[in-house]
Amino acid sequence: MNHPIRVNFERLREDVLALSRIGQTPDQGIHRMAFSEGDLEGRRWFRSRIEAAGLEVYEDGAANLHARLDWDDKRPSVMMGSHLDTVPGGGPLDGALGVLVGLEVLRTVKEAGVALKHPLEAVDFTDEEGRFGGLFGSQAIAGQLTPAVIHNARDLDGVTLTEAMASWGLDANAALFARRAPDSIHAYLELHIEQGPVLDRNQVSIGVVDAITGLFKWDVRLMGQTNHAGTTPMDMRVDSFQGLAEFAGEINRILEEHGSPHSRATIGRVELKPGAANTVPGQTSFSLDVRDTDAETLRNLADAFRRTLSALARRRDLMFEFDVLSEIPPMRCDPGLVQLVTDTAERLELKHLRMPSGAAHDAQIMGSVTRTGMIFVPSLEGKSHSASEWTAWEDIERGANLALHTVLQLAAADAGAAIREQKPKRKQA
Ligand SMILES: [Zn+2]
């Protein structure tokens, strides 16, 4: 009879519940924005859990908290990670689950006494959710920060990152020293909730992520002529909103012709000026957010959107201009790691689906440093960034065991033995 090694699910479950009470507000949403009281309490709790497990704690210059096993500063590590910070009114699992599963994997490996050829790390990355811009901790590790980026980072209330960190006794510029040499990390694996409806709707427990979408975000302005809604005949108007209406109607055609099944385009903000019911709007400004997992497809989409806008502006006598607000390249997961996660899911007899991630994650940044993979577990009804975000316990357990087995194959001196031999010393809940 084969008894493959398993995580201590009851312990993981208690950690998820304990952490979900930190930053919890009466409206049930969780408030652990980076360097808020809730975030600091969450970090203190995580640190105490690392220490209680007899693992090494390391806090780097970007305030990322690392749990470490078998660390010797020489061999490259197998790193797991995600984030304990939340959006305002966030849920209990976004980010938190990946960090807690990482900790549980380290505890399980330590207790089983597995000999490791690579040390293990489980990391809580600082400000993934973006109180001060987002993905701060992973960017620090990837060496993507500059003194100017750190200096300019501020939240919506104008509090700078430098001030926020100083109020907790931390020096924001020390984040420049958190950079890790690529040869100090053997591989990076992140478990995260899907935050979308695909796995839940298909009743599949595991998503094997093969790519994380990139995006471009534009701020577009169409300028026509402001005029009286009653006295200006329809054929004598230069109505900027009519330009937007025509453009919005073209979006699906553009995606069909130039995009992929993974392409997404969204107009999420529209502002009409002067913005009165009895006035033809002379200016329409709107956001355009376009995503895909392939860099060339994104370029083609950008060209097509620009051509369409400029053609309809010409036809309608509108002026048209746009600013690029952000451009994030897509990230392909390491094909070897995608295959390893897939094979491991099959061996554990877990229903799985290969899929892209539509949301950004620390893994996207870590992909610039080391070979990177991601595991998704289902989000009930696709809900996330809300108090009702949830994943069935059985799926959490399946995801955690898949992470454990994947990490063992990457890091154990004798992976075959480590996976098969369960020491009969722990009672399973
Ligand atoms: Zn997240």
Boltz pocket constraint, residues with backbone or C-beta under 6 A from the ligand:
constraints:
  - pocket:
      binder: B
      contacts: [[A, 83], [A, 94], [A, 95], [A, 128], [A, 192], [A, 360], [A, 361]]
      max_distance: 6.0
